[in-house]
Amino acid sequence: MTKRPMTHEETEARPLWVDALLLVLAGVVFVTMISLGNWQIRRLYWKLDLIEQVENRAYGAPVAIPETDPVPEYLRVTTRGEFRHDLSLRIKAVTDLGPGYWIMTPLVTEQNTLWINRGFAPTGYDPTALNRPIGAQVITALVRQSRPDGTLLEKNDPTAKRWFSPDIPAMNAAVGISARHSFYLDAAQSADPGVWPQGGLTILDFRNNHLSYALTWYAMAALFLAAMIYVVYSRFQTLRAKG
């Protein structure tokens, strides 16, 4: 059975306690909207501080790799070692240069073995034409965290040598090496832009929509407040006319 809407006469006859209850509930809704807007402002400043910290790490002077974990992501570090090109793996990638692969190569240092993302090589590249530095190399790079299992749509398959994300523990097992750290390093931009792989393609781009979210909540609160004022004023005028 469909409930019919209240008539004007029934609205006028509504008890004042009902009006008071509705006003309290409306006030709760208004305060909630303002609180959500304030929360988004706090999140905005948190995100801005986080972005500043990352940029300070990424664009600061390179430092030696810290001995203790966890090592902050995007920290610019420098290390020295020799590449094991015979153990390199390819990870499927899409960059501003098109589709292709990240070339991941172990770097053997005096203290450890690290995976280095030496950079991007396009689909169809000539493997014999890849740059393969021999001997001790000084590497400047950004710390990146391991990403297990692959992507949402494509899973890593170590047996078939199909990789879609840098899963460092799985990569260690695949080539039979032992690495103390679970992170890898994104190499800095290559000295020769005409040689593959090309490094320095790490993207530092962090979404920060908290200001727009906050303004949305504040706008909704303002509209709701205007509607509340209109309803209260109309009700007051009705009661006043009623005498």
N, C-alpha and C positions, 0 to 999 in steps of 0.2 A: 504494500500500500504506500503510495507516494504522499509524503508529508507536504501540505500546502504551505506557502510562505506566510509569514506574519503580516497581517493587515496594518495599516497606519494606526487604527484605533488600538490594536493590540500592542503595538510598539509604545504608544503613549501610556498605556496602562501598565507597562513593565515596571516591576518594583525597583526602587532605587538601589537596593543591595545587588541586584543583577548588574546595573550600570557600574557600580563600584567594582564588582568582580571582573567584569570585562575590561575596565580601565586598568586594574592591577595586572591582568594577563597581558594586555597590550603593552604595559610598561615593561614587563619581563621580556617580551619579544624585542622591544626597542633596545633595552640594555644588552640583551644577548647579541644583537647586531653590532652595536658599538664595541662590545668586548671582542667579537670576532675581527672587527677592523683593527682594533688595538693589537690583537695577537699577530695579525699579518704585518703590522708595522714592526713589531719586535722581531718577527722572522726576517723582515727586510734587512734590518741592521745586522742580524746574525749572518745572513747570506753575504752582505757586503763585506763584513769582517772576514768571512771565510774566503771570499774571492781575493781580498787583499793579501791574506796569508799565502794563498797559492801563488799569486803573481810575484810576491817577494821571494818565494822559494825558487820559482821557475826562471826568473830574470836576474837573480842575484849571482854573485860570484860562485863558481863551482867549488864544492868542498869534497873532501874524501868521504867515501861511503861509510856511514856510521856502523860501528861494530854490533850494536844492539838493535833488535827488532822491537816494534815496527818502525820502518823507515818511512817518513812522510812522503806521500805521493807527490810527484812533480818537483821534488827536490833536485836541483841541478848538482850533479856530482861529476867527479873525474876519477878515472882509474886507469891502470896500465896492465896489459896482458897480451897474449897471443890468441888469435882466432883459430878455432877448429872448423874450418870451412867444410871438411868432410862430414860434419854432423849437422849442417844447416837444415832448417825446416822452412817450409813456406806456409804462410797463413793468408787465407783469402781476404782481400781488402778492396774497398772502394774509396778513392780519394779524389781530390780536386784534379789529379792527373789522370783519372779514369779508373777502370777496374784492373785489378792485378793482385799482387801479393806483397806482404811484408816478408822480408828475408831475415829470419831469426838465426843467429849464429852464436854458439857458446864462445865465451872469452875466458881463457884460463889465466888467472892472476896468481900471484905468490900465495895469497890466502884462500882463494876460493875459485869457483867457476860460476860465471854469470851469463845469463842469456842477454844478448844485445839485439835489439831490433835495428838492424843496420839501415833500414829504409825500404822504400817502395820500388818494385819493379813491375812494369805493365804486363798484362796478359800477352803471351806470345813472345816474351823477351828471349834473347839468345843466352842460355845458361853459360856458355863459354865466354861471353862478353861481360859477365858480371865482374865488378871490381872485387878483388880478393887480396886485401893487404896481407903481406907476409912479414913475420917477425914481430917484435914488440911494438904495440900500438898504444898511444895515449888517447883515451876515449872520454869525450865530454857528452853527457847525456842526462835525460830526465828519468827519475824513478817512476815506474808504472807498476801497478798491482796486477797480479795474476788474475785471469778471468776464466774460471773453469767451465768445462762442458761444451763450449761453443756459443751459438746465438740462439735466440728464441725459435728460429725456423730451421737452423742447421746445426747439428751436433758434431763435435769432433769425433773423428774415427782414426785413432792412431795406427791401427793395423793397415788401413788403406792409405795412410799418410795424407789424410784429408783433415786440414785444420782450419777452424773458423774463428778461434780465439786463442790468445796466448795462455794456455793452461800449463804453468811452469812445472808443477809436479808430474803431470802426465807427459810433458815433453822430456823431462829428465829420464823418466822410465823408458820412453820410446827410443832414446839414443844411448841409454846406459851410462849416464853420468850422475854425479851426486853434487847438488848445489845447496849451500847452507841457507841461502835466502830464497824466499818464494816470489820475489819481485823480479822484473826484468828492466832493461834500460832502453829508452828511445834515444837513438843516436842523434847528435846535432846535425845541422845541415851539412851536406857533403861539400868538400872543397871544389870539386869539379861538377858543375850542374849538368854536364852532358853524359855522365856515367851513371849506370844503375849499379846498386840501388841508391835512391835519393833519400837521405835522412832529413831531419828537421821538419817533419810534417805533422808533429803533434799539435792538436787543436785544443786551445784553452778557451772554451766557450761554455759558460755556465748560465743556464736559464735562471732568470730572477724576475718572476711575475708578481712578487708579493705586494708591490705598490699598487698595481692594477686591481689585485684582489681586495686590498684594503679600501681603495676608493669605491669599489663596487659595494662593499658592505656599508660604507658610510653613506653612499647615495641611496641605498635601499632603506637605511635607517631614517634619512631625511624625508624620503617620500612617505614612509610609514608614519613618521611624526606628523607630517602635514595632514595625512588622512585622519589620524587620531584627533588632531585639533579641530578639523572640520566636523567630525562626528560628534565630538564633545560640545562644540559650539552649537551645532544643530539641535542636539538634545536639550541643551540649556535654553535655547530659544523656544523650543516646543513646550518645555515645562513652565517657562516664564509666561508664555501666551495662555497656557492653561490656568494660570493664576495660582 
